[in-house]
Amino acid sequence: MIYKIYIKHQETFHNFFWRSLQIFGKQGVTFLIFIICAKLLTPYDFGIYNYILDIVFFLIMFGDFGISTATSKYVAEFNVANKEKLKSILFSSGALILVLSVVVTILTLIAGPWYLKDKYIYVLYLLPLVFLAPITSLYDGIYRGLKKFKQLAIISSSVGLLSLSFIYFLIKNYGLTGALISQNIFYFLLFLALAFRYKEFDIRIKKEVIKEIGKYSLIVGLGSLGLYLYTRVDLIFLGAFGFIEEVGLYEFINRFISIIMILPLIFATVIAPNITKLHITQNYFKLRQLFRKILIISSLFGILVVIVFIFIGPLISSFFFVGDDLSNLRKMLYILLPVLATQSLTSITPVAFAVSTGNADISTKVLIFFGILNCFLNYIFIIKFGYIGILYSTLICKISADFIFTYLLYKRLFN
């Protein structure tokens, strides 16, 4: 029985394996930097590290603004229907990223000293990421769209292993500054490796390709903005209200949740090209069956994650924190447990079904609405309840958004 299932879905299993290796090669390194920082930095410096990193990734979001995700969709589509357009995607999308990155960099240099004051210098250390992160994501989208999961895995894992030689040294000897510089070096090496291996492109920019990708990336980018507003912006509020150490604690939980959710996300990126094919060939019966199966699997996975987290969460946290920090971390963890279940429910469908079928606007609308609501509730709750108010806002917004998104996507696809 198991062998028959494997034979039937052999390509998906192989792609899932290589995509998993690639994700753990890339995300594993950034997570390792995070873990080393949690262990070696003081709670205050650890909070500053996460606060600055969150600000920089907010800037990165505008440097990409959905281009890499939209590119993955069009690569899969052009690979089936238009090989000529496929070759022009790299430079066309790259041109959009370059323009946005330059604009973001200039605005940061102008407004950064006013908003960040003494912390501005740390943003300067990470400013190269405004270009490096989106361009590596662009290559990632191209490789995924072409189903080159094996190549992507080998490249990312090799760069990740190479990076281990300098990460610990930099953080151990240079502390917070070394941690920030490690991010730049890693992304730069990854960019070089991905660029060297991908040669199936034309050195030209096509306006029609830019128009198609740009139009769809605007929808995806607005969704990313909404996602940031109802997740990552929490750290900005904590930092702005002086809860620096709590920034580190909150991000500690977020990172472990992200690691757990990697497997569903990998699965989503692996099956996305196949779902695009089902959608453009109008095989809606099979698409509906697959959607329902994914919802059942995601729900069971969410329940399992909550149970596991209840047991291992306290053990892991005690290795990094002590005293009041440990007590606060565990309190935050238990409050956020319901979010784990519903986040599992929507860990696959946004990438696999919404983006790949051209329905990213649903995700965008839901995320923008609840992102704005989250900002509003964050401000009210943090004044009334302190840092714990951020968690109350998270519970309300995330759980509501996950269920509403799932309902609207199903209704759009199959009604």
Rosetta blueprint (number, residue, H / E / L):
1 M L
2 I H
3 Y H
4 K H
5 I H
6 Y H
7 I H
8 K H
9 H L
10 Q H
11 E H
12 T H
13 F H
14 H H
15 N H
16 F H
17 F H
18 W H
19 R H
20 S H
21 L H
22 Q H
23 I H
24 F H
25 G H
26 K H
27 Q H
28 G H
29 V H
30 T H
31 F H
32 L H
33 I H
34 F H
35 I H
36 I H
37 C H
38 A H
39 K H
40 L H
41 L L
42 T L
43 P H
44 Y H
45 D H
46 F H
47 G H
48 I H
49 Y H
50 N H
51 Y H
52 I H
53 L H
54 D H
55 I H
56 V H
57 F H
58 F H
59 L H
60 I H
61 M H
62 F H
63 G H
64 D H
65 F L
66 G L
67 I H
68 S H
69 T H
70 A H
71 T H
72 S H
73 K H
74 Y H
75 V H
76 A H
77 E H
78 F H
79 N H
80 V H
81 A H
82 N L
83 K H
84 E H
85 K H
86 L H
87 K H
88 S L
89 I H
90 L H
91 F H
92 S H
93 S H
94 G H
95 A H
96 L H
97 I H
98 L H
99 V H
100 L H
101 S H
102 V H
103 V H
104 V H
105 T H
106 I H
107 L H
108 T H
109 L H
110 I H
111 A H
112 G H
113 P H
114 W H
115 Y H
116 L H
117 K H
118 D H
119 K H
120 Y H
121 I H
122 Y H
123 V H
124 L H
125 Y H
126 L H
127 L L
128 P L
129 L H
130 V H
131 F H
132 L H
133 A H
134 P H
135 I H
136 T H
137 S H
138 L H
139 Y H
140 D H
141 G H
142 I H
143 Y H
144 R H
145 G H
146 L L
147 K L
148 K L
149 F H
150 K H
151 Q H
152 L H
153 A H
154 I H
155 I H
156 S H
157 S H
158 S H
159 V H
160 G H
161 L H
162 L H
163 S H
164 L H
165 S H
166 F H
167 I H
168 Y H
169 F H
170 L H
171 I H
172 K H
173 N H
174 Y H
175 G H
176 L H
177 T H
178 G H
179 A H
180 L H
181 I H
182 S H
183 Q H
184 N H
185 I H
186 F H
187 Y H
188 F H
189 L H
190 L H
191 F H
192 L H
193 A H
194 L H
195 A H
196 F H
197 R H
198 Y L
199 K L
200 E L
201 F L
202 D L
203 I L
204 R L
205 I L
206 K L
207 K H
208 E H
209 V H
210 I H
211 K H
212 E H
213 I H
214 G H
215 K H
216 Y H
217 S H
218 L H
219 I H
220 V H
221 G H
222 L H
223 G H
224 S H
225 L H
226 G H
227 L H
228 Y H
229 L H
230 Y L
231 T L
232 R L
233 V H
234 D H
235 L H
236 I H
237 F H
238 L H
239 G H
240 A H
241 F L
242 G L
243 F L
244 I H
245 E H
246 E H
247 V H
248 G H
249 L H
250 Y H
251 E H
252 F H
253 I H
254 N H
255 R H
256 F H
257 I H
258 S H
259 I H
260 I H
261 M L
262 I H
263 L H
264 P H
265 L H
266 I H
267 F H
268 A H
269 T H
270 V H
271 I H
272 A H
273 P H
274 N H
275 I H
276 T H
277 K H
278 L H
279 H H
280 I H
281 T L
282 Q L
283 N L
284 Y H
285 F H
286 K H
287 L H
288 R H
289 Q H
290 L H
291 F H
292 R H
293 K H
294 I H
295 L H
296 I H
297 I H
298 S H
299 S H
300 L H
301 F H
302 G H
303 I H
304 L H
305 V H
306 V H
307 I H
308 V H
309 F H
310 I H
311 F H
312 I H
313 G H
314 P H
315 L H
316 I H
317 S H
318 S H
319 F H
320 F H
321 F L
322 V L
323 G H
324 D H
325 D H
326 L H
327 S H
328 N H
329 L H
330 R H
331 K H
332 M H
333 L H
334 Y H
335 I H
336 L L
337 L H
338 P H
339 V H
340 L H
341 A H
342 T H
343 Q H
344 S H
345 L H
346 T L
347 S L
348 I L
349 T H
350 P H
351 V H
352 A H
353 F H
354 A H
355 V H
356 S L
357 T L
358 G L
359 N L
360 A H
361 D H
362 I H
363 S H
364 T H
365 K H
366 V H
367 L H
368 I H
369 F H
370 F H
371 G H
372 I H
373 L H
374 N H
375 C H
376 F H
377 L H
378 N H
379 Y H
380 I H
381 F H
382 I H
383 I H
384 K H
385 F H
386 G L
387 Y L
388 I H
389 G H
390 I H
391 L H
392 Y H
393 S H
394 T H
395 L H
396 I H
397 C H
398 K H
399 I H
400 S H
401 A H
402 D H
403 F H
404 I H
405 F H
406 T H
407 Y H
408 L H
409 L H
410 Y H
411 K H
412 R H
413 L H
414 F H
415 N L
